[in-house]
Amino acid sequence: MRLVPARITPPPKPLGGLAFIATFVRNPLAVAPQAVYEQDLVANPAGRVQRLWITSPALVKAVLLDERDKFQKLSQIRMLAPLLGKGILTSEGADWKWQRQASSPMFRHQDLLGYVPTFVRAAEARVAKWRAAPADSVQAIDRDMSAATFDVISATLLPSADDTVGPVVEQSIGVFQKSGGWSQLYAMADAPTWLPRPGKASGARAVRSLRNAVAAMLRERRAVLAASGRGPDDLMHRLMQARDPESGQAMNDEQLIDNLLTFYLAGHETTARALTWTLYLLSRSPEWTAALEGEIARVTGGAPVESAHIEHLALVQQVLKESMRLYPPVPMMSRQCVAATRLDGCDIVPGATVAMPIYAIHRHAKRWEDPDAFDPSRFAPERESAIPRYQYLPFGAGPRICIGMAFAMIEATAMLATLLQRASFAPLEGHEPVPVARVTLLPGGGMPLKVRLH
């Protein structure tokens, strides 16, 4: 049975003036007109600065790879720098390169499979909380998945004995995201940083709370090292030991906090979104739910998911990939032109903003058959191999592709399979979530689902 889940209805023509601003603040994805879902390059007439949407694999590849020296992450860096400073996500050039090299050893595929028992325990702990609630109760799946993936990141890459960090992160990120539309608009427009905007003061307080919580974790680790002379070989330890190959300098405390926050937020927020939207889709697709339950039972024999099972959970991974096509955890990328060039016959001037709306790229009428329908068979091996590399971008692409891509896929596979061994999900009548861009892709109105435990 064909399922067309919740989607954004794009405006028929580009918006301008106050209509653009009001729509952008509410949901930045909603300003992309219908043409963005049908054409390779669309100019945006709003404002005096040249702005473009690009959607073809060739143009995306040009910006992210072939001509990457002419495009930088200026507006994204400006928007996220108050929170993430100059960490791996918000730095450029040599600063980015050595931080990435310092982090990469933590993400070897074979090592990541060793985390599967931790992924399974986090999912089982969430099921145990559901069991304590009345039968068939409605659960806030978006919050539950965020809590579960935060437990994972805290137990694997960034362990800490401080159990106050989780609540601080959840509360502060909620505040930061609430005014996200305004901060994105100001960054895109290159508005003066002193200019007042809604949510600026509360966002600043949230940032301070987050950075203070991570600074406390860092002090805790230094105290452990001072007392025992050694600590766990985790990402925090690797970052503390890293040295810039050019200068020989270690990261100072500000840089460490920048990167620890980056991995905390990117390492759990994106996977939480992927699981949330996947459970939403399965709640509306009994056929695919049954197919996954059958595969999981065959592969595991009813036992807990193990690392050896991951590669055999093919349908589980197809569903996750299709979920991230329809609802990419990071729905938008952008770059600013820093040197004149041409794209698809269009002259691009320095200062121009080039937006790559991943949400629209993943639903483009020229490149996907029945693009708004949920069809995990698109990612069957023989069909997936035909998808151009720069047409499917849930983890970005090019040199700055997400460093945690393999971690996220293994984590999501293990957790989804564990959840489906023990529970099924049904929609809440009358509630249809709206995809809203707030750095990650949130379900507007939350994701309440009925949980039926086996």
Secondary structure as UniProt FT lines:
FT   HELIX           17..26
FT   HELIX           28..31
FT   HELIX           34..37
FT   STRAND          41..44
FT   STRAND          51..54
FT   HELIX           57..61
FT   HELIX           62..66
FT   HELIX           68..70
FT   STRAND          71..72
FT   HELIX           74..84
FT   TURN            85..86
FT   TURN            88..89
FT   HELIX           93..103
FT   HELIX           104..107
FT   HELIX           109..113
FT   TURN            114..115
FT   HELIX           116..131
FT   TURN            135..136
FT   STRAND          138..140
FT   HELIX           141..155
FT   TURN            156..157
FT   TURN            163..164
FT   HELIX           165..178
FT   HELIX           180..189
FT   TURN            193..194
FT   TURN            198..199
FT   HELIX           200..228
FT   HELIX           235..241
FT   TURN            245..247
FT   HELIX           253..283
FT   HELIX           286..300
FT   TURN            301..302
FT   HELIX           307..312
FT   HELIX           314..326
FT   STRAND          333..337
FT   STRAND          341..343
FT   TURN            344..345
FT   STRAND          346..348
FT   TURN            350..351
FT   STRAND          353..356
FT   HELIX           358..361
FT   TURN            362..363
FT   TURN            365..367
FT   TURN            371..372
FT   HELIX           376..379
FT   HELIX           381..384
FT   TURN            385..386
FT   HELIX           389..391
FT   TURN            394..395
FT   HELIX           398..400
FT   TURN            403..404
FT   HELIX           405..422
FT   STRAND          423..427
FT   TURN            429..430
FT   STRAND          434..437
FT   STRAND          441..444
FT   STRAND          448..453
//
